[in-house]
Amino acid sequence: MTRADPLRAVARLVAAIVLAALLSPTAGRADWPPAGGRGSCRVTRETNVEARMRDGVILRADVYRPDSKGPVPVILMRTQYGKEAAQVQPARFQTPDWYASHCYIVVVQDIRGQGASDGLFYEYAHDRDDGYDSVEWAARLPGSNGRVGMYGSSYVGATQWLAATAAPPSLKAIAPSNTGSDYYDGWTYEDGAFRLAFIEPWMTGTIATTAAINRKDNASLAALKSAAKETAVWLRFTPYAQLPFLEPGSRIVAPYFFDALGHPKDDAYWKAFSIEAHYDRVRVPALAFDGWYDAFVNGALRNFNGVRARGATEAARNDQRIIIGPWEHLGWGRPESPVSPRLKAIGPAADSSVNELTIAWFDHFLKGEDNGVATGPQIDYFVMGEDRWHVANAWPLPSTDYQAWRLASGGHANSVMGDGALSLAPAAGAPSDRFTYDPSDPVPSVGGHSCCAWTSGPQGQFDQSAIEQRPDILVFSSAPLVRPLEITGPITVILFARSTARDTDFTAKLVDVFPDGTAVNLSNGIQRASFRESLADPTPIRPGEIYRYRINVWPTSNRFAEGHRIRLEISSSDYPQFAPNPNTGGSFATSSASKPAVQTILHDAAHPSQVILPVIPAGTDGPALDHPPIR
């Protein structure tokens, strides 16, 4: 058997589970509510309107003008995905002319080196200065009243935060959705692990292809398009820095991919693009939409808290709002999205659209309408399991009761057939469990919080029962709950472990187990051992030595029903969501060498491994709503 054979088996298993879910009779049950009607203004469109940046580079935009009687505000989208597309598909925003019909000038601009714009494209590098210049240019357009807002999702959210940290004076509000707070941690890497299923197809496929078109680099374009047809094949290829289809010309089209691989720790390269370091420059209110299974929900919450604490103005600190639904990255749970039918079965989850709330946000902050949208800091969050909305004004919720659920076993917690237990009582039984982690046969990702297309980035809810048969997954389950239990917030796993490797990974996954045995993933996290103390200064571990690890399991909100079980899975891989750690201590980017490692998880009195759950006491999270309040 070759090294690739187990990885092909992983791919087949994931495909079978996803296909079974897609064929579920509950898939696509309810339609996403349509946005509100068009506004009263008729709209005309002007294409390829030029804006000169400070270094002389010309960027081009399509401008949608309302037939208003006087000056109106501007709503700006800066995108690398094509100004003609304007993020209308897959099922995100209404068309730019719909927004313009509400009596706004709407500007959709191709960023530098993409679409119709000039210059060389490089991820993140130009969007702070270009964002500032574009906002001030838009404010001076004929018919503008000088007040500018920005909107868009994913990287189009990043262009907003980068612009906001440059503090252009004409920017008055932003609406950045499904986007992060840092382009090292929580975007390219996660606690030291490379986010393979997101970064490789995104950086070398989607945006590299459009950059090649912009550069008229036909040779690279052909190679990239061919490779895009075999994403699963190339995800298995190592070393990552030697992908054949990126040789040699595509290194010019996608240099940021090789730079990302070449900077595996949080160094000066990443700090040049930092958002979190510059919250004190942000002067504007922000409205964000995100989902519990999105690649960037943790960053979205960090943005909410960071600007609340350190924003440059009272308006910025007071007027941060985030709506978090039972959604993944691209489709936001809409029925036409093929991701995770279990989420579709929840239904539309709201009776008002993203577009309506976005317009209401801009009506208040750009037009001064007293429409009740500015309520102070606000989080509208969906509790899965209860399938209702709640509202809070702080994160984590002030009423949170952090409960430590201890890991225990008789020494045989391997797989769902083992004897792993989870309880509030002190650990009893055997002092440890062990498993072998083989990088050539990693645990498959079945759901999760990746990005961007469902075909490569594991996202959403799926039944974990099939992969829980593996002996390299330790399974710890509680007794059936005698009463419902809600968790909402960040989750932490404290793990005492030793390894035979000089470096390795430890993963954790929180699961809701139904009485019939269905095991639904809620959230997951990973910790690269060498990054256990610092993301900027990693240090190897000594084989055989016990270390205390803190695994950040990403935030979620779920109501475990009576009779359900709480389950924690512990392993060392989650592929392709994360690149498998080779266990060698060497570079995962430049070497294909790997070796198995024996992992020991301790859970005795001296090593109390545990999962800390953010439990919300009954009745403390306010009234349950059928929809997030728009006003």
Buried (B, 14 or more C-beta within 10 A) or exposed (E): EEBEEBBEEBBEBBEEBBEEBBEEEEBBBBEBBEBBEBBEBEBEEEEBBEBEBEEEBBBBBBBBBBEBEEBBBBBBBBBBBBBBEBBEEBBBBBBBBBBBBBBBBBBBBBBBBBBBBBBBBBBBBBBBBBBBBBBBBBBEBEBBBBBBBBBBBBBBBBBBBBBBBBBBEBBBBBBBBBBBBBBBBBBBBBBBBBBBBBBBBBBBBBBBBBBBBBBEBEEBBEBBEEBBEEBBEBBBBBBBBEBEBBEEBBBBBBBBBBBBBEBBBBBEBBBEBBBBEBBBBBBBBBBBBBBBBBBBBBBBBBBBBBBBEBBBBEBBBBBBBBBBBBBBBBBBBBBEBBBBBBBBBBBBBBEBBBBBBBBBBBBBBBBEEEBEBBEEBBBBBBBBBBBBBBBBBBBBBEBBEEBEBBBBBEBBBBBBEBBBBBBEEEBBBBBBBBBBBBBBBBBBBBBBBBBBBBEBBBBBBBBBBBBBEBEBBBBBBBEBBEEBBBBBBBBBBBBBBBBBBBBBBBBBBBBBBBEEEBBBBBBBBBBBBBBBEEBEEBEEBEBEEBBEBBBBBBBBBBBBBEEBBBBBBBBBBBBBBBBBBBBBBBBBBBBEBBEBBBBBBBBBEEBBBBBBBBBBEEEEBEEEBEBBBBE
